């Protein structure tokens, strides 16, 4: 049973949050997964407490409402996206913009919101599955918005966040549409990674932040549950957005 917690942001805009149950999973990919990258290992067990996670990447409509709230630390462009549409994901927002969004949302609701950790993101994406994608071994353009090459539709832009079916936790757009910012620093492997699902912000490369999921221009290999990306937190691209998490009191 999927449990949701809908937050009224005002102006007729709702933030849909799914309840993610606590549990354990094997994070990363095993050495036999097709198309894996070395930074996806070693595969290791992680145990997480329950949390809430946005059912969709933050939309442009949600962004505009929160961007109109009082500033916490930095200004926000209320309309940054290249591909316009209220139900499309916001993009061309950097890591600091996403964190300001979380800070304003937290102040407005009285409940702490932040970006997911890598472990929270992958655990929620898999929703109890162990295959490369939460829906199985392969991906098609009927299941997600990504670069399909010569097969299926290559849309060359974002799509509305509810265009495809959700995973077992009720989450959408985990294998396409936009990459999603996470809290963690970049580490070239999982050697020494936390086992409790917390953000890995010790050692590693603190000048780079993690991205998970797939984007509209990513090939299938780069849309898998275990695939990891990183970039500088100041960068804004039309293939990067984010979703939020909240830990219950």
C-alpha positions as a Markdown table, in Angstrom:
| # | Residue | x | y | z |
|---|---|---|---|---|
| 1 | Unk | 0.0 | 0.0 | 0.0 |
| 2 | Unk | 1.4 | 3.4 | -1.0 |
| 3 | Unk | 1.0 | 6.1 | 1.7 |
| 4 | Unk | 1.3 | 9.7 | 0.7 |
| 5 | Unk | 1.5 | 13.0 | 2.5 |
| 6 | Unk | 0.3 | 16.0 | 0.4 |
| 7 | Unk | 1.6 | 19.5 | 1.4 |
| 8 | Unk | -0.5 | 22.5 | 0.3 |
| 9 | Unk | 2.1 | 25.1 | -0.9 |
| 10 | Unk | -0.6 | 27.6 | -1.6 |
| 11 | Unk | -1.8 | 29.1 | -4.9 |
| 12 | Unk | -3.5 | 25.8 | -5.7 |
| 13 | Unk | -0.1 | 23.9 | -5.8 |
| 14 | Unk | 0.4 | 20.6 | -3.9 |
| 15 | Unk | 3.7 | 18.9 | -3.0 |
| 16 | Unk | 3.1 | 15.2 | -3.2 |
| 17 | Unk | 5.3 | 13.2 | -0.8 |
| 18 | Unk | 5.4 | 9.4 | -0.6 |
| 19 | Unk | 6.1 | 7.5 | 2.7 |
| 20 | Unk | 9.2 | 5.4 | 2.2 |
| 21 | Unk | 9.4 | 2.5 | 4.8 |
| 22 | Unk | 12.6 | 1.8 | 6.5 |
| 23 | Unk | 14.6 | -1.3 | 5.6 |
| 24 | Unk | 17.8 | -2.7 | 4.2 |
| 25 | Unk | 19.1 | -3.1 | 0.7 |
| 26 | Unk | 22.3 | -3.8 | -1.3 |
| 27 | Unk | 23.5 | -0.5 | -2.6 |
| 28 | Unk | 25.4 | -0.3 | -5.9 |
| 29 | Unk | 25.7 | -2.9 | -8.7 |
| 30 | Unk | 27.2 | -6.4 | -8.5 |
| 31 | Unk | 30.1 | -7.2 | -10.8 |
| 32 | Unk | 27.9 | -9.1 | -13.2 |
| 33 | Unk | 25.4 | -6.3 | -14.0 |
| 34 | Unk | 25.6 | -5.3 | -17.6 |
| 35 | Unk | 27.0 | -1.9 | -18.4 |
| 36 | Unk | 28.0 | -1.2 | -14.8 |
| 37 | Unk | 30.7 | 1.4 | -13.9 |
| 38 | Unk | 33.5 | 0.8 | -11.4 |
| 39 | Unk | 32.3 | 3.5 | -9.1 |
| 40 | Unk | 29.1 | 1.5 | -8.4 |
| 41 | Unk | 31.0 | -0.8 | -6.1 |
| 42 | Unk | 31.7 | -2.5 | -3.9 |
| 43 | Unk | 28.1 | -3.4 | -3.4 |
| 44 | Unk | 27.3 | -3.1 | 0.3 |
| 45 | Unk | 24.3 | -3.3 | 2.6 |
| 46 | Unk | 22.7 | -0.1 | 3.9 |
| 47 | Unk | 19.9 | 0.1 | 6.5 |
| 48 | Unk | 17.7 | 3.2 | 6.5 |
| 49 | Unk | 15.0 | 4.6 | 8.7 |
| 50 | Unk | 11.7 | 5.6 | 7.1 |
| 51 | Unk | 11.4 | 9.0 | 5.4 |
| 52 | Unk | 9.2 | 10.9 | 3.0 |
| 53 | Unk | 10.2 | 11.6 | -0.5 |
| 54 | Unk | 8.7 | 13.7 | -3.3 |
| 55 | Unk | 6.7 | 11.5 | -5.6 |
| 56 | Unk | 8.0 | 13.6 | -8.5 |
| 57 | Unk | 10.9 | 15.8 | -9.3 |
| 58 | Unk | 10.1 | 19.4 | -8.2 |
| 59 | Unk | 7.9 | 20.9 | -10.9 |
| 60 | Unk | 8.1 | 24.4 | -12.3 |
| 61 | Unk | 4.7 | 25.2 | -10.6 |
| 62 | Unk | 6.1 | 24.1 | -7.2 |
| 63 | Unk | 9.3 | 26.0 | -7.8 |
| 64 | Unk | 7.6 | 29.2 | -8.6 |
| 65 | Unk | 5.5 | 29.1 | -5.4 |
| 66 | Unk | 8.4 | 28.4 | -3.1 |
| 67 | Unk | 10.7 | 30.9 | -4.9 |
| 68 | Unk | 8.1 | 33.5 | -4.0 |
| 69 | Unk | 8.6 | 32.8 | -0.2 |
| 70 | Unk | 11.0 | 34.9 | 1.9 |
| 71 | Unk | 14.7 | 34.5 | 1.1 |
| 72 | Unk | 16.8 | 32.5 | 3.6 |
| 73 | Unk | 20.3 | 32.8 | 2.1 |
| 74 | Unk | 20.1 | 33.5 | -1.6 |
| 75 | Unk | 17.8 | 34.8 | -4.4 |
| 76 | Unk | 16.0 | 32.4 | -6.6 |
| 77 | Unk | 15.0 | 32.8 | -10.3 |
| 78 | Unk | 11.3 | 32.0 | -10.3 |
| 79 | Unk | 11.4 | 30.8 | -13.9 |
| 80 | Unk | 14.8 | 29.2 | -14.7 |
| 81 | Unk | 13.8 | 26.3 | -16.9 |
| 82 | Unk | 14.4 | 26.0 | -20.6 |
| 83 | Unk | 11.6 | 23.6 | -21.3 |
| 84 | Unk | 8.5 | 25.4 | -20.0 |
| 85 | Unk | 5.5 | 23.9 | -18.4 |
| 86 | Unk | 4.0 | 23.9 | -14.9 |
| 87 | Unk | 4.0 | 20.1 | -14.6 |
| 88 | Unk | 7.4 | 19.7 | -16.1 |
| 89 | Unk | 10.4 | 19.4 | -13.8 |
| 90 | Unk | 12.2 | 22.5 | -12.9 |
| 91 | Unk | 15.7 | 22.5 | -14.5 |
| 92 | Unk | 18.7 | 24.8 | -14.8 |
| 93 | Unk | 18.9 | 25.0 | -11.0 |
| 94 | Unk | 22.2 | 24.4 | -9.3 |
| 95 | Unk | 22.8 | 22.6 | -6.0 |
| 96 | Unk | 22.8 | 25.8 | -4.0 |
| 97 | Unk | 19.4 | 26.8 | -5.6 |
| 98 | Unk | 18.0 | 23.4 | -4.6 |
| 99 | Unk | 19.2 | 23.8 | -1.0 |
| 100 | Unk | 17.7 | 27.3 | -0.8 |
| 101 | Unk | 14.4 | 25.8 | -2.0 |
| 102 | Unk | 14.6 | 23.3 | 0.8 |
| 103 | Unk | 15.4 | 26.0 | 3.3 |
| 104 | Unk | 12.4 | 28.2 | 2.2 |
| 105 | Unk | 10.1 | 25.1 | 2.2 |
| 106 | Unk | 11.2 | 24.1 | 5.7 |
| 107 | Unk | 10.7 | 27.7 | 7.1 |
| 108 | Unk | 7.2 | 27.8 | 5.4 |
| 109 | Unk | 6.0 | 24.4 | 6.7 |
| 110 | Unk | 7.8 | 24.0 | 10.0 |
| 111 | Unk | 9.0 | 20.6 | 8.8 |
| 112 | Unk | 12.6 | 20.0 | 7.7 |
| 113 | Unk | 13.1 | 19.3 | 4.0 |
| 114 | Unk | 16.4 | 18.6 | 2.3 |
| 115 | Unk | 17.9 | 16.8 | -0.7 |
| 116 | Unk | 18.1 | 13.0 | -0.6 |
| 117 | Unk | 21.3 | 11.2 | 0.2 |
| 118 | Unk | 22.6 | 8.9 | -2.5 |
| 119 | Unk | 21.5 | 5.9 | -0.3 |
| 120 | Unk | 18.0 | 7.3 | 0.2 |
| 121 | Unk | 17.7 | 8.0 | -3.5 |
| 122 | Unk | 18.8 | 4.5 | -4.6 |
| 123 | Unk | 16.8 | 2.7 | -1.9 |
| 124 | Unk | 13.7 | 4.6 | -2.9 |
| 125 | Unk | 14.3 | 4.1 | -6.6 |
| 126 | Unk | 14.7 | 0.4 | -6.3 |
| 127 | Unk | 11.6 | 0.0 | -4.0 |
| 128 | Unk | 12.6 | -3.5 | -3.1 |
| 129 | Unk | 13.9 | -4.6 | -6.6 |
| 130 | Unk | 17.4 | -5.7 | -7.5 |
| 131 | Unk | 17.3 | -5.3 | -11.3 |
| 132 | Unk | 19.1 | -2.5 | -13.2 |
| 133 | Unk | 15.8 | -0.6 | -13.4 |
| 134 | Unk | 12.9 | -0.7 | -10.9 |
| 135 | Unk | 10.7 | -2.1 | -13.7 |
| 136 | Unk | 13.1 | -4.9 | -14.8 |
| 137 | Unk | 16.2 | -5.6 | -16.8 |
| 138 | Unk | 15.6 | -3.2 | -19.7 |
| 139 | Unk | 14.1 | 0.2 | -20.4 |
| 140 | Unk | 11.9 | 1.4 | -23.2 |
| 141 | Unk | 10.5 | 4.8 | -24.2 |
| 142 | Unk | 7.1 | 3.6 | -23.0 |
| 143 | Unk | 8.5 | 3.5 | -19.5 |
| 144 | Unk | 10.7 | 6.6 | -19.2 |
| 145 | Unk | 12.0 | 9.7 | -21.0 |
| 146 | Unk | 15.6 | 9.0 | -22.1 |
| 147 | Unk | 17.7 | 8.9 | -25.2 |
| 148 | Unk | 16.7 | 5.6 | -26.9 |
| 149 | Unk | 19.0 | 5.8 | -29.8 |
| 150 | Unk | 17.4 | 4.3 | -32.9 |
| 151 | Unk | 14.6 | 2.5 | -31.0 |
| 152 | Unk | 11.5 | 4.3 | -29.7 |
| 153 | Unk | 10.9 | 8.0 | -29.2 |
| 154 | Unk | 13.8 | 10.4 | -28.5 |
| 155 | Unk | 11.8 | 13.4 | -27.2 |
| 156 | Unk | 14.8 | 15.7 | -26.8 |
| 157 | Unk | 13.2 | 17.6 | -24.0 |
| 158 | Unk | 11.6 | 17.1 | -20.6 |
| 159 | Unk | 8.1 | 15.7 | -20.2 |
| 160 | Unk | 5.4 | 16.2 | -17.6 |
| 161 | Unk | 6.3 | 14.4 | -14.3 |
| 162 | Unk | 3.3 | 12.1 | -14.3 |
| 163 | Unk | 3.8 | 10.9 | -17.9 |
| 164 | Unk | 5.0 | 7.4 | -17.0 |
| 165 | Unk | 4.1 | 4.7 | -14.4 |
| 166 | Unk | 5.4 | 5.0 | -10.8 |
| 167 | Unk | 7.6 | 2.4 | -9.0 |
| 168 | Unk | 6.5 | 0.3 | -6.0 |
| 169 | Unk | 6.8 | 3.2 | -3.6 |
| 170 | Unk | 4.7 | 5.5 | -5.8 |
| 171 | Unk | 7.7 | 7.5 | -7.2 |
| 172 | Unk | 7.9 | 8.8 | -10.7 |
| 173 | Unk | 10.6 | 9.7 | -13.2 |
| 174 | Unk | 13.5 | 7.8 | -11.6 |
| 175 | Unk | 15.0 | 6.6 | -14.8 |
| 176 | Unk | 14.7 | 9.6 | -17.0 |
| 177 | Unk | 13.5 | 13.2 | -17.5 |
| 178 | Unk | 16.1 | 15.0 | -15.3 |
| 179 | Unk | 19.1 | 14.1 | -13.2 |
| 180 | Unk | 18.6 | 14.8 | -9.5 |
| 181 | Unk | 20.9 | 16.6 | -7.0 |
| 182 | Unk | 21.9 | 14.7 | -3.9 |
| 183 | Unk | 23.6 | 15.8 | -0.7 |
| 184 | Unk | 26.8 | 13.7 | -1.0 |
| 185 | Unk | 30.3 | 14.6 | -2.0 |
| 186 | Unk | 31.8 | 12.6 | -4.9 |
| 187 | Unk | 33.7 | 9.5 | -3.9 |
| 188 | Unk | 35.2 | 7.2 | -6.6 |
| 189 | Unk | 34.0 | 4.0 | -4.9 |
| 190 | Unk | 31.9 | 2.9 | -2.0 |
| 191 | Unk | 34.9 | 1.9 | 0.1 |
| 192 | Unk | 34.2 | 3.3 | 3.6 |
| 193 | Unk | 30.6 | 4.5 | 2.7 |
| 194 | Unk | 28.1 | 4.9 | 5.5 |
| 195 | Unk | 25.9 | 1.9 | 6.3 |
| 196 | Unk | 23.0 | 3.9 | 7.7 |
| 197 | Unk | 21.9 | 5.9 | 4.7 |
| 198 | Unk | 23.4 | 9.2 | 5.8 |
| 199 | Unk | 25.0 | 11.7 | 3.5 |
| 200 | Unk | 28.6 | 10.9 | 2.8 |
| 201 | Unk | 30.2 | 14.3 | 3.2 |
| 202 | Unk | 33.6 | 13.3 | 4.7 |
| 203 | Unk | 36.7 | 12.9 | 2.6 |
| 204 | Unk | 36.0 | 12.5 | -1.1 |
| 205 | Unk | 35.8 | 15.5 | -3.4 |
| 206 | Unk | 33.8 | 18.2 | -1.6 |
| 207 | Unk | 34.0 | 20.5 | -4.7 |
| 208 | Unk | 31.6 | 18.1 | -6.5 |
| 209 | Unk | 28.1 | 17.0 | -5.6 |
| 210 | Unk | 26.3 | 13.8 | -6.6 |
| 211 | Unk | 23.5 | 13.4 | -9.1 |
| 212 | Unk | 21.3 | 10.3 | -9.5 |
| 213 | Unk | 18.6 | 9.1 | -12.0 |
| 214 | Unk | 18.6 | 9.5 | -15.7 |
| 215 | Unk | 17.8 | 12.5 | -17.9 |
| 216 | Unk | 16.0 | 13.0 | -21.2 |
| 217 | Unk | 19.3 | 12.8 | -23.1 |
| 218 | Unk | 20.9 | 9.9 | -21.2 |
| 219 | Unk | 21.4 | 6.5 | -22.9 |
| 220 | Unk | 20.0 | 3.4 | -21.1 |
| 221 | Unk | 23.3 | 2.5 | -19.4 |
| 222 | Unk | 23.2 | 5.9 | -17.6 |
| 223 | Unk | 19.6 | 5.6 | -16.4 |
| 224 | Unk | 20.1 | 2.5 | -14.2 |
| 225 | Unk | 19.3 | 2.5 | -10.4 |
| 226 | Unk | 23.0 | 2.2 | -9.5 |
| 227 | Unk | 24.4 | 4.7 | -12.0 |
| 228 | Unk | 26.2 | 7.7 | -10.4 |
| 229 | Unk | 27.0 | 11.2 | -11.7 |
| 230 | Unk | 28.7 | 14.2 | -10.2 |
| 231 | Unk | 29.3 | 17.8 | -11.2 |
| 232 | Unk | 30.2 | 21.2 | -9.7 |
| 233 | Unk | 27.4 | 22.5 | -7.4 |
| 234 | Unk | 27.3 | 25.9 | -9.2 |
| 235 | Unk | 26.4 | 24.4 | -12.6 |
| 236 | Unk | 23.0 | 24.8 | -14.1 |
| 237 | Unk | 21.9 | 22.6 | -16.9 |
| 238 | Unk | 18.6 | 21.8 | -18.7 |
| 239 | Unk | 19.0 | 18.1 | -17.7 |
| 240 | Unk | 19.3 | 18.6 | -13.9 |
| 241 | Unk | 16.6 | 19.1 | -11.4 |
| 242 | Unk | 15.9 | 17.6 | -7.9 |
| 243 | Unk | 13.3 | 16.2 | -5.5 |
| 244 | Unk | 13.1 | 16.6 | -1.8 |
| 245 | Unk | 13.0 | 14.4 | 1.3 |
| 246 | Unk | 11.8 | 14.8 | 4.9 |
| 247 | Unk | 12.4 | 12.7 | 7.9 |
| 248 | Unk | 9.4 | 12.3 | 10.2 |
| 249 | Unk | 9.7 | 13.6 | 13.8 |
